Amino acid sequence: MRAIFYLFFILFFLKVTAQQTYIPDDNFEQGLIDLGYDSPPLDDYVPTNAIESITSLFLENKSIVDMTGIEDFIGLNLIDLTGNFIEELDLSQNINLERIDLYNNNLNSLNIKNGNLYNILSFNAQLNPNLSCIDVDDVSYANSNLQFIDSQTQFSNNCESLSITSASNMVFSFYPNPVKNQLHIKMLRPLNFSIQIYNTSGQILFSDTSNSTNLTINTSHLVSGIYLIKVNNSVKKLVKV
C-alpha cells in the first residue's frame, strides 16, 4: 500500500513540476501540434522540454499574431515566420539563430539583440511597413550585412529611445483595407505630401502629390495582392481584393 502511495506521489510531483511554456496564440500552438511538438487539444501550453532542442521552426502563413513563448526555443538556428500577422517579436533569448525570415508580417517591434548577430547567415524583415526600428547589438554591422529591410526601417541599439520620433512620422490613415475599387486617404495633419503605391517587387504603380487633407485613389486597376502605400516617409501595408 505504501509503495502505491509513493508511486502516486512521484507521478503527481512529476506532473506539477514539469515545466510548461505559455503559448497564448492558438494558431502558434496549432502550428506546433501540426509539426508534432505538442499534442491536442489547444490549451495554451506546450512542454518546454519538447521545444528546447528544436533547431528549425517553419510556421509560414499560419495567421499567427502573438509569438509569446518563442523565448523558450533556445536551440533554434532557423526560424521562418513568413506571411503571418505578428506585431511584436523578441528574439533576444534565441542566442543560436543564424537564419531569420519575417517577410510579410505586421511587425512594429523587433528585437534580435541576442549576442549572435555576427553569426546570422540570412535575414529578411521586408514587407513590414510599420516596422521603423530593429534592436541589434551592432548597428554598423547590421547596416552592412542585414540588407533585406524596408526603406523606413533602421537599426538601433535602443529602439525605445526612437519610438516618439518614429510615431511622429506616421502622418496618414487610409480605408478600407482590404480595398477593392477606391482607397480613401486622410492626412493626420495638413501638409504638402507625395504618395506612391508599390508592389512587392518595388515597382511604383501610382504616384501623385497633393496638399489636401483627404484624397481618393482609384484602385480598380490593381490586381489582388499585397502592396505598400507610402506618404512622404511613412509606409503602410495595403491589401487589394
Buried (B, 14 or more C-beta within 10 A) or exposed (E): EEEEEEEEEEEEEEEEEEEBBEBEBBBBBBBBBEBEBBEEEEEBBBBBEBBBEBEEBEBBEBBBBBBBBBEBBBBBBBBBBBBBBBBBBBBBEBEBBBBBBBBBBBBBBBBBBBEBBEEBEEBBBBBBBBBBBBBBBBBEBBEEEBEBBBEBBBBBEEBEEEBEEBEEEBBBEBEEBEBEEEBEBEBEEEEEBEBBBBBEEEEEEBEEEBEEBEBEBEBEEBEEEBBBBBBBEBBBBBEBE
